[in-house]
């Protein structure tokens, strides 16, 4: 798989598991034409935008869970075991990265924060 059917302009319009009169041409599954047919929005960059939005929302959900736990609205053990493991692993990873960015971030000479105008 996949064998493809093309329209008059040569664009892929259908995929088939088996060769047929309608779909005589084989394309590798990693072909750009197959990718475009399978997800036409990806060609316009919409998939990348959605992925970026998903990544941003993950941070929001992490922060929300932290707030709910800190306010004792939920307890970590309220989550299923697998979810607890993922939350703890993510928390450790995020805190290890934040300590790294603290080391790399420039500091003021006097150690005080600058006042905003």
N, C-alpha and C positions, 0 to 999 in steps of 0.2 A: 504494500500500500504506500502511497496512493497513486491510482491511475486517475488522470484528469480529463475532463471535457472542457473544451475551449469554445468561446463564442466567435463570431465572425472577425472580431478585432484581435483575437488571440489571447484574450483574458480568460483565466481559469474561472469556470462557472459552476463546476461540480467535481466532487471527489468520489472515487469508487474503490472498493477493496480489491476488486478483480478487474482484469483487462476485459474490455468489451468493444464492440464496434463503436459504441458511443464514447468510450474512454480508452483509446488505444495507447496513450502516452503515459509513461511512468515518470514521476518526479520524486526526488528524495524528500523525505519528510521535513528536512531542515531547509528546503528551498524557500527563498524569499517570496516566490509566488504563492506557495502553500500558506506561508505565514500571513500574507496580505489577504488571501481568501478567507482564512480562518478568523482573522481579526482585522477587518478593514479600518477600524478606528486607530489601530496601532500605527498605521502608515501616516496618520495625521497627528500623531503625538498625544492623542487623548488618553491612551493607556498609560503613558508615562506620567501624565498629569494626575490620573486617578491613583496610581501607585504612590506618588508623592503625597497626595492627600491622605491616603491610607496610613502612610508612615507618620505623618503629622498627627493624625487622630489616635494612633497607638500611644503616643506620648500623652495626649489628653486623657485617655482611658487609664494609663498608669497613674497619672496625677490624681485622677478622680478616685481610684482605688486607694491610694495613699491617704487622701483626705478622709474617706469613709472609715478607714482603719484607724487613723489618728483620732477621729471623733468618736470612735467606738460604736459606730453605727453598724459596721460589719466586723467580723473577726476573721483573720486569715484562715482559720480552720473551718469557716463556713463554706469555703471553696472546695471543690473536689481535689483529691490528692495531687493529681497531675497538674491542675491549675495552680495549686500552692507551689509546687516545684518550679513551674515556669515563672511565677511571680517572684519567688525568692531568687532564682537564677538571674532574672532580668534586673532586679534591684541591685544585686551584687555587681553585675556588669556595668550598670549605669553609674553606681557610686565609684567604681574603679576608674571609669572614664572621666568622671567629674573631678576626681583628685588629680588626674593627669592634666586636665585642662587648667586646673588651679596652678599647677607648676609652670605651665607654659604661658599663662596669661601675664601680661605686663602689670607691674604694680607701680603705684606712685612712690616717689622718693621718700615722702614723709609718712607713708602708710595710711593716710587718710583718703577717703573717697572725695572725688571732686563734686562740688555742688553744681546742680543743674541750673541753668539760667531760667 
